[in-house]
Amino acid sequence: MTNPSTPTLKVEFELSESDLAFFRDRLDKAREDRADLDESRITAGVADMISKALASNPPEFVKSRLGQLGPLIGMLDDADWKLEGDDRERVLNALAYFSDPEDLIPDATPGIGYIDDAIMIELVAGGLAPELEAYADFVAHREDLKAPEATEMPPLEDVRKVMQNRMRRRRGRAKAGGVWGHSTGSVHHYF
């Protein structure tokens, strides 16, 4: 909890189209550099990065963003979700950047090593918003099925199909519009 007498500093910045192109290029390079890695090595690298980042006691804005990577790994590991094909590749490609400790700012750099990761997490989470929303709804439905009154609810397999179809439709609409809107409404990026 923040002490009310402790001064805080709010930092906001807007990424221009050329800034976003720079970060997209870094994501593309990470995908290329990690193309020889299998899925388990990418997810293990991301889990290792998260563990090391949290152990370094990073700033709160970094900690809050690290939590957004968990559902991305979860949807790959979740046998019930059955994410396949291009849908699975999109998530793996997004995670490739985080599996490399020598990214834009090497993670071991004291104080700032995870700032680039926080920026990339924002971009990736915005670009994969349909996937993240569909998976969160699926997980919530699975939890609801555990309740005694769940006998009237649709089976998990049916919900998975509905959620994944919704995910693809939303992704298609966002691509048709050409812009992924960031949650603040002030930053837009393509994914």
C-alpha positions as CSV (number, residue, x, y, z in Angstrom):
1,M,0.0,0.0,0.0
2,T,1.3,3.5,-0.8
3,N,1.9,5.9,2.0
4,P,-0.3,9.0,1.3
5,S,2.6,11.2,2.3
6,T,4.9,9.6,-0.2
7,P,5.0,11.6,-3.4
8,T,4.2,9.7,-6.6
9,L,5.0,10.5,-10.1
10,K,2.7,9.7,-13.0
11,V,4.5,9.1,-16.3
12,E,2.5,8.9,-19.5
13,F,3.7,8.8,-23.0
14,E,2.2,8.2,-26.4
15,L,3.9,6.0,-28.9
16,S,3.9,7.3,-32.4
17,E,3.4,5.1,-35.4
18,S,7.2,5.0,-35.9
19,D,7.6,4.1,-32.2
20,L,5.1,1.3,-32.7
21,A,6.9,0.1,-35.8
22,F,10.1,-0.1,-33.8
23,F,8.5,-2.3,-31.2
24,R,6.8,-4.4,-33.8
25,D,10.1,-4.9,-35.5
26,R,11.6,-6.1,-32.2
27,L,8.7,-8.6,-31.8
28,D,9.3,-9.8,-35.3
29,K,13.1,-10.2,-34.7
30,A,12.4,-12.1,-31.5
31,R,10.1,-14.5,-33.4
32,E,12.9,-15.0,-36.0
33,D,15.6,-15.5,-33.4
34,R,13.4,-17.9,-31.4
35,A,12.1,-19.8,-34.5
36,D,14.3,-22.8,-33.7
37,L,12.9,-23.1,-30.2
38,D,10.0,-25.4,-29.4
39,E,7.0,-24.3,-27.6
40,S,8.1,-25.7,-24.2
41,R,11.4,-23.7,-24.4
42,I,9.5,-20.5,-25.1
43,T,7.0,-20.9,-22.3
44,A,9.8,-22.0,-19.9
45,G,11.8,-18.9,-20.9
46,V,8.9,-16.7,-20.2
47,A,8.2,-18.4,-16.9
48,D,11.9,-17.9,-16.0
49,M,11.7,-14.2,-16.9
50,I,8.7,-13.7,-14.8
51,S,10.3,-15.4,-11.8
52,K,13.5,-13.5,-12.1
53,A,11.7,-10.2,-12.7
54,L,9.6,-10.7,-9.5
55,A,12.6,-11.7,-7.5
56,S,14.4,-8.5,-8.5
57,N,11.5,-6.5,-6.9
58,P,10.8,-4.4,-9.9
59,P,8.7,-1.2,-9.9
60,E,4.9,-1.8,-9.3
61,F,4.1,-0.9,-12.9
62,V,6.3,-3.7,-14.1
63,K,4.8,-6.2,-11.5
64,S,1.3,-5.4,-12.6
65,R,2.1,-6.1,-16.2
66,L,4.0,-9.3,-15.6
67,G,0.7,-10.8,-14.3
68,Q,-0.7,-10.4,-17.8
69,L,1.7,-13.0,-19.2
70,G,0.3,-15.8,-17.0
71,P,-3.0,-16.2,-18.9
72,L,-1.1,-16.3,-22.2
73,I,1.0,-19.2,-20.9
74,G,-2.1,-20.7,-19.3
75,M,-4.1,-20.8,-22.6
76,L,-1.2,-22.7,-24.2
77,D,-1.0,-25.2,-21.3
78,D,-4.7,-25.6,-20.7
79,A,-5.8,-29.0,-22.1
80,D,-9.4,-28.0,-22.0
81,W,-8.9,-24.8,-24.0
82,K,-7.3,-26.7,-26.9
83,L,-5.8,-23.7,-28.6
84,E,-4.5,-24.9,-32.0
85,G,-3.1,-23.8,-35.4
86,D,-2.8,-20.1,-36.2
87,D,-4.4,-19.1,-32.9
88,R,-1.7,-21.0,-31.0
89,E,1.0,-19.5,-33.2
90,R,-0.2,-16.0,-32.5
91,V,0.3,-16.5,-28.7
92,L,3.6,-18.2,-29.1
93,N,4.9,-15.5,-31.4
94,A,3.9,-12.9,-28.9
95,L,5.6,-14.7,-26.1
96,A,8.9,-15.2,-28.0
97,Y,10.1,-11.7,-27.0
98,F,9.9,-12.4,-23.3
99,S,11.9,-15.7,-23.5
100,D,15.1,-13.8,-24.3
101,P,16.9,-12.2,-21.3
102,E,19.0,-10.1,-23.7
103,D,16.0,-8.1,-25.1
104,L,16.0,-4.4,-25.8
105,I,17.1,-3.6,-22.3
106,P,18.9,-6.7,-20.8
107,D,16.8,-7.9,-17.9
108,A,19.8,-7.9,-15.6
109,T,20.2,-4.1,-15.9
110,P,19.4,-2.9,-12.3
111,G,16.3,-0.7,-12.0
112,I,15.3,-0.6,-15.7
113,G,15.8,-4.1,-17.0
114,Y,12.1,-4.9,-17.3
115,I,10.8,-1.5,-18.6
116,D,11.0,-2.7,-22.2
117,D,9.2,-5.9,-21.1
118,A,6.4,-3.8,-19.5
119,I,6.0,-1.8,-22.7
120,M,5.9,-5.0,-24.8
121,I,3.4,-6.6,-22.5
122,E,1.1,-3.7,-23.0
123,L,1.4,-4.0,-26.8
124,V,1.0,-7.8,-26.7
125,A,-2.0,-7.7,-24.3
126,G,-3.7,-5.2,-26.5
127,G,-3.0,-7.2,-29.6
128,L,-4.2,-10.4,-28.0
129,A,-7.2,-8.8,-26.3
130,P,-9.7,-11.1,-28.1
131,E,-7.7,-14.2,-27.0
132,L,-7.3,-13.0,-23.4
133,E,-11.0,-12.1,-23.1
134,A,-12.2,-15.4,-24.5
135,Y,-9.9,-17.4,-22.4
136,A,-10.9,-15.5,-19.2
137,D,-14.6,-16.2,-20.0
138,F,-13.9,-19.8,-20.6
139,V,-12.0,-20.2,-17.3
140,A,-14.8,-18.5,-15.5
141,H,-17.4,-20.8,-17.1
142,R,-15.2,-23.8,-16.1
143,E,-15.3,-22.6,-12.5
144,D,-19.0,-22.0,-12.6
145,L,-19.5,-25.6,-13.7
146,K,-18.1,-26.8,-10.4
147,A,-21.2,-25.3,-8.6
148,P,-24.0,-27.7,-7.7
149,E,-26.5,-25.7,-9.7
150,A,-24.4,-26.0,-12.8
151,T,-26.5,-28.8,-14.3
152,E,-28.3,-26.3,-16.5
153,M,-25.1,-24.8,-17.9
154,P,-23.7,-25.7,-21.3
155,P,-20.9,-28.2,-21.4
156,L,-17.3,-27.0,-21.4
157,E,-16.6,-28.2,-24.9
158,D,-19.5,-26.2,-26.3
159,V,-18.4,-23.1,-24.4
160,R,-14.8,-23.5,-25.7
161,K,-16.1,-23.6,-29.3
162,V,-18.2,-20.5,-28.8
163,M,-15.5,-18.6,-27.0
164,Q,-12.9,-19.4,-29.7
165,N,-15.2,-18.5,-32.5
166,R,-16.0,-15.2,-30.7
167,M,-12.3,-14.6,-30.3
168,R,-11.7,-15.0,-34.0
169,R,-14.6,-12.8,-35.0
170,R,-13.4,-10.0,-32.7
171,R,-9.9,-10.4,-34.0
172,G,-11.2,-10.2,-37.5
173,R,-13.2,-7.0,-36.8
174,A,-10.2,-5.4,-35.2
175,K,-8.0,-6.3,-38.2
176,A,-10.7,-5.0,-40.6
177,G,-10.6,-1.7,-38.7
178,G,-6.8,-1.8,-38.9
179,V,-6.2,-0.6,-35.4
180,W,-6.0,-2.3,-32.0
181,G,-7.0,0.2,-29.4
182,H,-5.1,0.3,-26.2
183,S,-7.1,0.4,-23.0
184,T,-6.3,4.0,-22.4
185,G,-7.6,4.9,-25.8
186,S,-4.5,7.0,-26.4
187,V,-2.2,4.4,-27.9
188,H,-3.1,2.4,-30.9
189,H,-1.1,-0.4,-32.4
190,Y,-1.3,-3.1,-35.0
191,F,-0.6,-6.7,-34.1
